[in-house]
């Protein structure tokens, strides 16, 4: 199975650029990326993204924290385009499991990207609630788990195994830290990995030999020492 690369991004000019790349099969974004990109109006900015990416999956996240408002936002976002996946956090900011809304939206055939997942136990809880006919992405945050000193790989292995009986469920490797994560995701059998633009460009550059890398590294040190005009005498 090949692992699809999605681009994790909100900046419009970058989206235009990466939408043209064959390697990029979809897009994910979140309120933090939107803010960094300068978005002021969530709806109009999202629609600009969807205008650019009209034939690849795009995940757009709710920003409400309580059930009722989250449901209103999710339903509205789902109607913006056919290729939209609505991102729902697995819990709200108070740690309350969002199972009720995941179940309801899934039963209404709204495509979901369940986000901020760290454990196979969370994956298992979600799988018990979703409609098998509805497309669902389960986003497991590998990099952030690693930042906290936790090994995310066992959680991926268990989650992928749990999702085997669900043809419409895809496991996504989120919070990438380095290009090598793409190879790890492939080896595990992740359906998707979502990657920031600068790392996608490094993935496109895969294939250099160790000898080539050594030469390029030494050359970069030499160039910088010359730019700094370093001398010992």
C-alpha positions, 0 to 999 in steps of 0.5 A: 500500500502506498502512503498518500502525502497531504500538505499541512498548510494554510498559506494561499500562495503555497497552497497554489504551488503545492496543489500542482504537485502530483506527490500531494494528494490532499490538504490539511489545515487547522486554526493555528495555521490559519492564524499564521497565514493571516486569516481574518474571516474563517469562512471566506478564507476556507472558501478561498482554499477550496477554490484552489483545491477543488479536486483533492481532499481538504480537512477544515477544523471546527473551532467550537469547544462545546457540543452544540456549537461544534455540531452547527460549525461541522454541518456548515463546513461540510456543505462548503464543498464535496471534498471537505473533511470536517476536523473534529478533535477527539476531546474538547479543551476540558478533556471531554470525549466528543463521541456523541458528535462523532457518531451523529456526524458520521451517521449523517454521512459527513466525512470526518478527520478526527484529530489530536489522537495519541493512543490506540485506545482513542482509535478504538473508541472512535471505531465503535461509534462511526458509521462504516459507510462514512469516510473517516480519517484518524489523525495520530500526532506522532511528533508531539508524542515524541516531543513528550518522550513517548514512542508513537509507533506502537499506537500506530501499529495497534490503530492500523490493525484495529482499522483493518475491518473498516474500508472507509477509515484511514490512519494518518501520521500527523505532526511530522518532524523530519522527512524520514517520518514518511518512510516510517509511515510507509513501513507501518502501513499508514494510509496518509501522512500530512507534511509541511511544505518544506519537508515535502520538498525534502521528500522529493529530494530523496535518493542521495547516497551517503557519499553525496551527503557527506560531500554536500555537508562538508561543502556547506561548512566550507562555504559558511566559513568563507562567508564568515571570513574565519582566520586563525592568524 
